[in-house]
Amino acid sequence: MAKLLHLSCSPRAESESNAGASVFLDSFRKARPDWDVDIVDIWRERMPEFTGPLIEAKYARMNAQAFNEAQRDSFAEAERMAVRFALADRVLISTPMWNFGIPYKLKQWFDIIVQPGLTFRFDPSLGYLPLLKDRPTLVILASGSDFSTGMNRGRIDMATPYLREILRFVGIRNVSFVPVGPTTGPQQPIEAARERAHYRLAALAATF
């Protein structure tokens, strides 16, 4: 069965990124009722801390050394998460912008799955090479400021370039972004931004 993987990255059920994801998924399920939707709530999923045996396993793998038992068990957790991502035919990431970047839990998720032999490899003559197949990926990015029109109140969007680059590093280049913002300030601009984003998300879902 074809699968859409949804990385849900806001801890707030009523957040703008979650609202946008709901609009998209409602339309997607109508367009593709035979698809499986695998929701990864990064605030509820069990994710190992990137420390101790897991980070030791990463360096052991990079140096072509055998794992000890603790490293093998820790790396198996990273492998479980990476395989779940790799098997998806489409990817949806819905996330807020926190302090110009992404939530720390989403960064932790990437730190765990971006592992040698899982999502990338290193060739001495060619450098770093991705191991995942490309697939359509949509990022819903909610922010307090309006980065789409330049009304960003002096803030810098570091989330978009980071997500674009980390996904490219593992092999995913077909990435689109739907901004939702502003999410703070006067009510009229907030409602207008939400309406624009929801209209676009519903349309994108029909052919995603």
Secondary structure, 3 states (H helix, E strand, C coil): CCEEEEEECCCCCCCHHHHHHHHHHHHHHHHCCCCEEEEEECCCCCCCCCCCHHHHHHHHHHCCCCCCHHHHHHHHHHHHHHHHHHCCCEEEEEEECECCECCHHHHHHHHHHCCECCCEEEECCCEEEECCCCCCEEEEEECCCECCCCECCCCCCCHHHHHHHHHHHHCCCCEEEEEECCCCCCHHHHHHHHHHHHHHHHHHHCCC
